[in-house]
Amino acid sequence: MAKPEVRELPQRAFNTLVHRSRMGLKRVQANAGQLIQIPIAATAAYAFCVYVLGHPYPFLAAVASAVGIGPVADRRLRRAMEIGFGATFGVLVGELLVNVYGTGIWQLTLTLAIGLFIGTMLNSGGIFITQIAVQSVYVVVVPATATTLPFPRTLDALTGSVCAILLALILPRDARKVPRGLAASMLDEISAVLQMMARALQDSDVALAKRALTRARETQDIIDSWGSSLKISREAAKINARGRRHSAEVTRLSRAHTHADRAMRTIRVIARRVVGITEFGAEKPIIAGYVDSLSEGSKKLEVALRRGTDRALAEAALAEAASSLDPRAEESWDIHDESLVLLLRPVAVDLLEACGLTNEAAQNRLPSLSEDTRDTDEPPAE
């Protein structure tokens, strides 16, 4: 007869696959605009070099624009400038040196060394230096096509770089859209994990508690993507007027990101505790109710963040949930029950701060602790 752990493996693998697929789709949605821009910019740069400059094969124009934009949303303007100028400078160095001493094996080594040396002196950024190296090697290795213009491949790279930079500067962009979506995804995960833990505590379900722990551990990618999107949004708020109008909400989303990250870190600790508690086989309906209330409040906050609406309803729900988190509410509770409720308190505070409350205001929503329930590692003063 198969052990329970062995029977759970296929289901666990399936749940992991489903979760990762869902995360992958969310990443595609978050970067959809960026992905669409790549073929548009590459085609425009290539067409300009073919039909305006008369270059027969402007490979570097398409490459510079595509790499400058990139498939994933990050700090677009800075990266586009680093890649664009690095690629253009690398091609220029390569073409200058090829005109001096031709092409060949030793010329490749010398061109690469000179390009890296100059690139390091001009800019210590890895992207800039790498582009100089790659493009200078390409110029030395691949023979140039016949054209009447001097330095044709430098013009190709410059055209592609300018396309990428122009898109980063002038393309209309809602600075709130991507951070809103990722914020909602994170709060949705928090709500779902809390709900799973509540059901596990209610029914003493070890398997569900383990799934909640696994799901909580797999949320770091959303947090990191949310943080990266906020960097882009802050940049967008600086370089165009439309972005500046959204700077206040971007700031609020940035604050929510900080506290949602803290809340999830604590939830992971709680999830490990829940696994241990459910293994004892004891049902915890009261604590399950506390966790479920926090889950409902998180769901309301998720809706508010996704729509960019007022967070008052979420604040009220979370404040009500926080007001019940008294570790001495039941005399029958042991140290495990009390410590679990104590761990839920900072989660409630972080979620309330994500709603916009100050730390002091959020702390005031919690029931006060008597002296003997203030758990510290230090002995009481004599």
N, C-alpha and C positions, 0 to 999 in steps of 0.2 A: 504493500500500500504506500502510495506516494506521500511524502511529508507535506504538511500544509504550506511550508515555505516554497517547496518545489511547484506545487499547484498554482501558487500565486504569481510565479514568474511570468507566464505568458500574459496574464491580465495586466501586470505591472508594466511589462514592455509595451503593451498596446496603449495603456494610459499615457506613458511617456511619449510615444510616437504621436498620439493625438494632441497632447499639450504642445510639443515642439512644432507640429504642423500649424497649430493655431498661432503660436508666436511668430512663425515664419510669415504667415499671411499678414499679421499685423505689421511686420517690418516692411513687407512689400507695399502695404497701404501707406505707411508713413513716408516711404521714399518714392512713391509713384510719380510725383511731379519731377523729381530729379531724374528718374529713369527715362521719362519722356523727353526731357531736355537734351539728353546725350545725342540721340540720332538727329535731332533738329539742328543742334549746333555743329555737329560733325559734317552733316550734309551741306549746311550753309557755307561753312569754311571751305570745304572741298569745291563746291560749285563756284565760289568767288574766285578761287585760284585758277580753276579751269577756264571759266568764261570771261573773267576780267583780266587776270594777269597772264593768261595763256599758257599756264603750266600743264603739261600733259598728264602727269601722275603726282599730284600734290598729297602724297601719303601723310606727310608730317602735319599738314593742316588739320586733317581729320583726327589724327592721334592727339595732337596738342589740345584741341577743343574737347574731345571725349574725356581725356585724362584730367583736364583742368576742371571739368564739372564733376566727374566722379559719379559712381552709382549709388552712393550712400550720402544722405544729408549730413554735412558737418560744417565746419567753418568755411563756407564756399568762397568768399571773396579772397581771404588770405591764401587759401590753397590754390585757387585759380591763378593768383598772381605769382606764387612761388613756382608752380609747375609751368606756367606760361613763360615767365622770364627765364627760368632755368632751362626749359627746352629751347627757347629762342637763342639764348646765349651759348648753349652747348652746340647747336647747329652752326652758329656763327664762328665759334672757335674751330670746329671741325672743318668748315669750308675755308677758313683762312689758312689753316695748316696744310690742308690738302693742296691748295694753290701754291704753297711754298715748297713742299717736298713730296707731293704725290701720295699714292696709296700703296699699302703693303703691310707685311706683318710687323716690322719694326716701327713703321709709321703709326700703326694702330696702337701699339704700346705707348709710344711717345705722346700721341694725341690724347689718349686717355689720362695719362699722368699729368699732362699740362692742364687739361680740363678740370680734373679733380683738384689740383693745386689752386687754380684761379677761383674755382667755385667755393672752396673752403675759405679762402681769403675774403671773398665777397659776402658770403652768407654761411653760417654754421648749420642752417636747417638741412635735415636729411633729405627732404623732398627736393629742394633746390639742387643740391649736389648730385643726387641720383639722376635727375633729369639732364644735367650737364653731361654726366658720364654716358648715359644711354644714347642721347642724341648725337654726341660727338662720335661715338663708335659707329652709329648708323651711317653718318656722313662719310666716314672713312671706308667702310666696308661696302656700301651700296653705291654703285656709280651713278653720277648725276645724269639726268636727261638733258637733251639739247634745248637751250632757251636763249633768248636775246637779253634777258635781264641778268644783272649781276647778283650773285648770292641767292639763287632761286629758292633753295630749301630753307634758308633763313626767313625769307618772306612767307613761305608756307607755314612755318612754325609760328611766326608772329601773327599771321592771320587767324590761325586756330586759337592762339592764346587770347587775342583780342575778343573773339567771339565768346569764349568762356567768361572773360571778365565782364563784358557787356551784359551777358545774361545775369550774372551775379549782381550787377549794379541796378539794372533797370527793369528786370522782369517783375511784374506785380506779385507780391507775396504777402499772404496773411501770416504775420509773425506768430499768431496764436494757434493756427490750425494744427500743426504737428504736435506741439507741446500739449494742447488740449486733448488730442486723441491718445497720446501716450499716458497722460495723467489719468484719463478715464480708464485706460487699460490697466494701469497699476492699481487704482482703487477697486476696479472690478476683481482683480486677483486677490487683493486684501479681503474684500467681502466674501469671495468664494472660499478662500482658505479658512476664514473665521467660521463660515457656515459649516464647512466640513468638520472642523474641530468641535463645533457645537453638537452636531449630530453624533460624532464619535463619543463625546462625553455623555450625551443623553442615552445612547444605546450600548455604551461600553464596547464600541466597535474598533478593534485593534487595526484591522486592515484599512478602514477609512482614515484613522489617525495617521497611519503611515503614508497614505496617499496625500493627505494634507501636508505633511512634512515635506514630502518630495516636491509637491507643487510650490510650496513656499520657497524651497531652495532654488527653484528654477526661474525665479522672478528677477534676478539681478540684471539680466539682459534688458528688461523693460526699463529698469531704473537707469541703467547706463545710457540707453537710447534717449530716454527723457532728458537726462542731463545734457547730452550732445545737442539735442534739438533746441534746448534753451540757449545754448551758446550761439547757435545760428540766429535765433530770434532776437537775441540782444544785438547781434551784428546787424540784422535787418533793420532794427529800430534806429540804428545810427546812420544808415546809408540811404534810406528813402523815407519820404514823408508819410507814406501809408504805414510803414513799420513803426514810426514814432508815435502814431496815434494809439498803438497797441502796447506801448511800453509799460503802462501801469499794470495791465493784466499779465504781461510776461513776468513782471516782478512778483505778482501774487502766485503765479504758477511755479516760479522758482522757489518761493517759500514753501509751497505745498510739496514740491519735490524733496526738499530737505527733510521735512517731517514725515512724509510717506516712506522714505527710505529708512528713517529711524524706526518707524512703526513696524515695518516688515522685518527688520533685524530682530526686534523683540518678539514678534510673532513666531519667528523660527525657533527661538528659545522655548516659547510656550508650546509650540507643536511637539518639540522633543519631550517636554513634560507630559503632554497629553498622551503620547504613545506609552510612556511608562505607567500613567494612571490607568489607562484602559487595559493594560496587561494584567492589572490586579483583578479585573472583572467587576469593579464597582461602578455603578451608574451615578452620574453627577448632574441631576436635572437642574439644580439651581444655578450652578456655575455655567452649565450649558446655556441657560437663559441669558446670563450676562454676556457670554460670547456672541450669542445670536443677536442681542441688541446692538452690540458693536458692529456686527455684520450689516444690519439694517441701516445703521447710520452711515457706514462706509458706502453702501449702495447709493444713498441719497447724495453723498458727496461726489460720487462718481458721475451721477446725472448732472449735477451742478457744474462740475469741471468740464464735462463733455459739451454742454450747451453754453458755457460761459455765463451762467445766470447766478443769481444771488444764492449764497450758501446758508441762508438762515435756517431752512428746513433741516439741512444736514447738521448744522450746529445744534439745533434744538434736540434732534434725535440722539446725537452723540452726548450732549449734556445730560439727557435723561439716563442714558446708559451708564455714563460715568458716575452719576449720583448714587447708583446702587452698588458700587464696587467697594464694599466694606468687608475686609478680611475676617471680621468677627461677627458677621451677620448671623451665623449659625453656631451654637455652642457645640454641636456634634462634629464640627470640622476638625481635622487633624492638621499637622504642619504642612502636608502636601496641598490640601485645599487652600489654606491661608496663603501659602506662597504663590499659588496659581492666581489667586485674586489680586495679590500684590503686583504680579507681573502684568496683569491686565490694565492696571492703573496708568503706567506710562504709555501704553498703546492708546488709551483714551485721550490722554493729554496731547500726544503727537497728532492724533487725528483732529482734535479740536483746534490745535495750532495750524494744521493744514487748512482749516476753515477760515482762518484769519485771526483767531484770538491770540492774545499775548500769553506767554507762559504762565504769568500770575493769574490771569483770568481763567485759563484752562485748569490750573491747579485748584482754583476755588470751586470748580464744579464737582470735585471729588469729595466724598465724606471724609471728615477729619479722622486722623488716627490717634488713638490714645497712646500714652507713652510706651506701654508694653508691647505695642504692635509696630513700633518704629524699628524695623529690622536694620541693624547695622553690624559691621564686623568688629566694632570697638566696644569694649565693656563700658557700662554706665559710669559716669564720673562719681568719684567718692567725695 
